[in-house]
Amino acid sequence: MPTTKYQHIFFDLDHTLWDFETNARNTLFDLFELHHLNQKGIESFPLFFERYSYHNERLWERYTKGFIKQDELRWKRMWLSLLDFKIADEALSRQMAIDFLERLPLKKAVFPYTQEILQYLTAKNYHLHLITNGFEAVQQKKIHNANLDSFFQKLITSETSNSLKPNKEIFLYALQQTGASVENSIMIGDNLEADIMGAANVGIDTIFVNHIGITPHIQATYTVQHLKQLEDIF
């Protein structure tokens, strides 16, 4: 049995276990080559990637606040990126959005020690689950292709819960679906608002995974710099 009071461990996926930045950049490079964007007026991939990152971040913020729908997020981040290079091609933007979502989940980069810590926690009989704001089908493919699916008992997404982190509803839904309680659960994630504040607001303990070494403005129950340090807690 687990040696701590915790029985259920909820992980965030993107940026916590699955290396979203590396995988997304590699996927966008594939699209840059596939659609010959260098022949359409975009001099280099780094230039395109910078504009994509800018628009994606702002559209995700609008999506998480409920201002736009999934489909608009998916294709408009491509549309606005291309538009910055005076490429007004909606058909290309929509095709790139489709290609991105098809190819991204096939990428396999995870953060160092991901497999080892999940094996370690499983061997100690913790119940492991995922809570993610990502799209259901995409997240399922990611964890399968990265060989992570065997570790997790439940995948809780914003689509199945009809809520988004940091809203209370997605965490309450996760507790209901897993049979966990506030007292025996802990949330592990990289996002101070979505993961740490969101879980804390329903009374769940938290672990902030500070991969990029920021100074946190929200206090988690625990903070680690890399996944191996979870062994010190569990």
N, C-alpha and C positions, 0 to 999 in steps of 0.2 A: 504493500500500500504506500501511497505518497507519504513522505516524511514531513510535509508542511501541512498547514490547514487547507491548502488549496487542493481541489480535486479536478476542477475544470480549468483548462488554460485556453484562452481565446487569443489567437494570433491575427493581426492584420497581415495581408499578403503582399501587396505592392509596396516597395521601398523598405519593407521589414524583412521578408524572407526572399521574395522574388525580386531580382535586381531590375526594376522597371526601367531605370535610366539607360542602362547598358542595352537591354533588350529592345527598347523603343528606338534608340539611336541606330542600332543595327538594322532594325526593320525599315526605318525611314531611309537609310542608305540603300537598302534593297529597292525601295520604291523610286528613289532618285535615279538609280541605274535602269530599272525596268521601264520607266516612262521617259527616259532620255531627257531629263530636265535641264541638263547642261546644254542641250541643243535648242532649248526653248527660251533661253535668256537668263538662266540662273548659273552664274559662273562656277560656283563650287558648292559642294554639299554642306560645309560648315555654315555658309551664308543662309542656305535654306533651313538648316536645322535651328539656327538662332531665331529666325522668324516663326517657325513652327512652335518652338518652345514658348515664345512670347504669347502667341495667340492661344495655344492650348491651355496655358495656366489661367488665363483670364476667362476662357469659356468654361473651364472646369469649375471655376469659382461661381459663375453664373448658374451652372447646372446644379451644383450642390445647394444653391439657395433657391432652386426651383423656378428660375426665370426662363430656362430653356429646356427642351426635351433632349433625349439621347441622340436622336437622329441629327438634330441641328448641331449638337456638339461634334459629332463624328465627321460630318462633311465640311462644316464651316471652318474648322481649324485648318483644313487643307485649302479651302477657298481663299481665306484671308491671307494665308502664307503665300500662295501663288500670286494673289493680287498685289502684294508688296513688290513683286517683280513685273507688274503690269501684264500678268497672265490672267485674263478674265475668262476662265474656261470651267463652267459649272460641271459639265460632263466628266472632265478629267478629275475635278475635285471629288466628285461622288465616287468615281472608280477608285481613286487613291484611298478613299475612306474604307471602301470594301476590301481592297487589297491589304490595307494596314491591319484591319481586324482579323483577316484570315491568316496573315503571316506572323503577327506579334505573338500569339499564344504558342507558336511552334518554337520560339526561342527558349533557351534553357538556363540562362545565367541566373544563379542565385547567390546570395551573400555568403562569404566564407563561414564555414561551420554549420550551415543550414541542415544538411542531412544528418550530421553527427548529433546536433542538439535535439533534433526530433527523435532520433533513435534512442538517445539518452533518456528523454522524457517518457517515451513509450515504454521503455524497459522498466521504468519506475511506476508504471501503471497510472499515469495521468491521462485524463480524457482530453484530447486535443481537438480544437475546432478553429474555424476561420470566420472572421467577420470582416466583410469587404464592401466598399462602395462600388466596386467594379461591376461590369455586366455579367450576368449569370453564365451564359454559354462561354464567354471569353475566359472567365476565371476558371471554369471547369477544365478547359483545354490547357490553360497554363499549368495548373497543378499536376495534371496528368503527364504532360510532356516533360516537366521538370522532375518527374518521379517523386512527387510529394503526396499524391492522393491517398496512398496507403496509410499515412500517418493520421489523417483527420477523420473524425467520426461525423462531423456536420460542417457543411459550408453554408454560411448565412450571408446572403447578398442583399443589397439595397432593393433589388427587384423582388425577391421572394418575401421580404419583410415589409415592402411598401414604405420604407423609411431610409434615411441616410444618416451615417455617423456625421455629426455628434448627437443627433436627436435621440431622445430616450427610447423611442419605440423600437429601434433596431436592436438595442441591447436587451430590452425586455423580451422581445421576440426570440432572441438567441437563448436567453435563460429558459424560456418556455419550451423551445424546440429540443434543448439538450437535457432538460431535467435538472439543470444546475440552479444554485442559489447565489445570491449576492455574496454571502459569507464564504462560500467555498470556491469562488471564481476569481480569476485575475486576467486582465487584458494586457497584451503586449503589442506595442506599435511604435511607429516612428513619427506620427503626426500628433502634435501637442493638443490641438483643438479636437480633431475627429476622434482620435483613439483615447488620449489621456483624459481630457476634460469630459468627453462624452461618457466614458465608462465611470469616471468619478461622480458624475451627476446622478447616477443611479446607485451609487454606493459600492461599486466594484473597485477593488485594488488594481493598481496599474504598474506597468514597467515601461519606461520610455527607452527605446533603442535609439541612442544618439549617434547614428552612423557618421554624421557629418560634423559632429563636434560643435553644435551651437550652444549658446547660453539659454537654457530653458526659462521661459516666462511663466510656465505652469508647472507646479510641483507634482511629480509622480510619486507613487509609493516607493519605487526603486528606479534607478537609472543605470543603464549599462552602455558601454561604448561599442561592444561587439557581442555577437550571439553566444560565444563561449562563456562569457561572464554569467549567463543564466544558470550555469552549474552552481554558482555561488549562492543562488537563491533557492534552487530546487535540489 
